[in-house]
Amino acid sequence: MYSSLKDNGRMAVVIDTGAVSRGSGTTGKNRERDIRKAFVDNDFVEAVILLPENLFYNTTAPGVIIVINKAKRKPNEILLINISNLFEKGRPKNYLPESTIQKAYELYRDWKEEEGISKIISKEEAQRNDYNLSPSRYVAQNNQEEVLPLDEAIVELEEAEKERKEADKKLWEMLKSLRVKS
């Protein structure tokens, strides 16, 4: 999709929430993080909007809307919007009321931060956070601690376990070279 944009083109894509966070915090290469890195480093990510869970028929997981813009109006900034709690219960699926859609649109149009809903971060802040663009990481809602969606928590746990194993391996190698442990 990106390659078919004109020089001043903009696109929005709905994608799995893990696409904005998977691979962050890992050592070495990670394809998803490396793709995000390229988009952030080249300053193409304009906004990320976190959607509520149970909106789509093929999954109950929340999604995100990623807005890519080759001609950003606010260079070196990324707007993160969290509307994950601004939904109405429906049968069989939840839905976004018109007021929530309007709110997200106005925040994007006016490039505005609002406590508990949106945050503007710099490109450098995204880089410092290893290209994690999950709005729930930056936008605290109702002064509550961040509660990761289950799929993101599992990914972070797997990443931490991998890092622990790599650290253990290095430790054992050092101990062996020092002849402390055989």
MOMO-V637061 format. One record per residue. N is the residue number from 0. RES is the residue in three letters. D_CENTER is the distance of its C-alpha to the mean C-alpha in whole Angstrom. Layout:
N_RES_D_CENTER ; N_RES_D_CENTER
//
This chain:
0_MET_19 ; 1_TYR_18 ; 2_SER_22 ; 3_SER_23 ; 4_LEU_22 ; 5_LYS_25 ; 6_ASP_25 ; 7_ASN_24 ; 8_GLY_22 ; 9_ARG_19 ; 10_MET_17 ; 11_ALA_14 ; 12_VAL_13 ; 13_VAL_12 ; 14_ILE_10 ; 15_ASP_10 ; 16_THR_6 ; 17_GLY_7 ; 18_ALA_7 ; 19_VAL_3 ; 20_SER_5 ; 21_ARG_8 ; 22_GLY_11 ; 23_SER_10 ; 24_GLY_13 ; 25_THR_15 ; 26_THR_18 ; 27_GLY_19 ; 28_LYS_18 ; 29_ASN_15 ; 30_ARG_15 ; 31_GLU_11 ; 32_ARG_10 ; 33_ASP_13 ; 34_ILE_12 ; 35_ARG_9 ; 36_LYS_12 ; 37_ALA_14 ; 38_PHE_13 ; 39_VAL_12 ; 40_ASP_15 ; 41_ASN_17 ; 42_ASP_15 ; 43_PHE_14 ; 44_VAL_11 ; 45_GLU_12 ; 46_ALA_10 ; 47_VAL_7 ; 48_ILE_9 ; 49_LEU_8 ; 50_LEU_12 ; 51_PRO_14 ; 52_GLU_15 ; 53_ASN_18 ; 54_LEU_18 ; 55_PHE_19 ; 56_TYR_22 ; 57_ASN_21 ; 58_THR_18 ; 59_THR_18 ; 60_ALA_14 ; 61_PRO_12 ; 62_GLY_10 ; 63_VAL_8 ; 64_ILE_10 ; 65_ILE_9 ; 66_VAL_12 ; 67_ILE_14 ; 68_ASN_17 ; 69_LYS_19 ; 70_ALA_21 ; 71_LYS_19 ; 72_ARG_21 ; 73_LYS_19 ; 74_PRO_19 ; 75_ASN_17 ; 76_GLU_15 ; 77_ILE_11 ; 78_LEU_11 ; 79_LEU_9 ; 80_ILE_11 ; 81_ASN_11 ; 82_ILE_14 ; 83_SER_13 ; 84_ASN_16 ; 85_LEU_18 ; 86_PHE_20 ; 87_GLU_23 ; 88_LYS_24 ; 89_GLY_26 ; 90_ARG_28 ; 91_PRO_27 ; 92_LYS_23 ; 93_ASN_22 ; 94_TYR_21 ; 95_LEU_20 ; 96_PRO_23 ; 97_GLU_24 ; 98_SER_24 ; 99_THR_20 ; 100_ILE_20 ; 101_GLN_22 ; 102_LYS_20 ; 103_ALA_17 ; 104_TYR_19 ; 105_GLU_21 ; 106_LEU_18 ; 107_TYR_17 ; 108_ARG_20 ; 109_ASP_21 ; 110_TRP_18 ; 111_LYS_19 ; 112_GLU_17 ; 113_GLU_18 ; 114_GLU_18 ; 115_GLY_16 ; 116_ILE_15 ; 117_SER_13 ; 118_LYS_13 ; 119_ILE_13 ; 120_ILE_12 ; 121_SER_14 ; 122_LYS_13 ; 123_GLU_15 ; 124_GLU_13 ; 125_ALA_10 ; 126_GLN_12 ; 127_ARG_14 ; 128_ASN_10 ; 129_ASP_11 ; 130_TYR_8 ; 131_ASN_5 ; 132_LEU_3 ; 133_SER_2 ; 134_PRO_6 ; 135_SER_8 ; 136_ARG_8 ; 137_TYR_9 ; 138_VAL_11 ; 139_ALA_14 ; 140_GLN_16 ; 141_ASN_20 ; 142_ASN_20 ; 143_GLN_19 ; 144_GLU_17 ; 145_GLU_13 ; 146_VAL_14 ; 147_LEU_11 ; 148_PRO_12 ; 149_LEU_14 ; 150_ASP_12 ; 151_GLU_10 ; 152_ALA_13 ; 153_ILE_15 ; 154_VAL_13 ; 155_GLU_13 ; 156_LEU_16 ; 157_GLU_17 ; 158_GLU_16 ; 159_ALA_18 ; 160_GLU_21 ; 161_LYS_21 ; 162_GLU_21 ; 163_ARG_24 ; 164_LYS_26 ; 165_GLU_25 ; 166_ALA_26 ; 167_ASP_29 ; 168_LYS_30 ; 169_LYS_31 ; 170_LEU_32 ; 171_TRP_35 ; 172_GLU_36 ; 173_MET_36 ; 174_LEU_39 ; 175_LYS_40 ; 176_SER_41 ; 177_LEU_42 ; 178_ARG_44 ; 179_VAL_43 ; 180_LYS_42 ; 181_SER_44
//
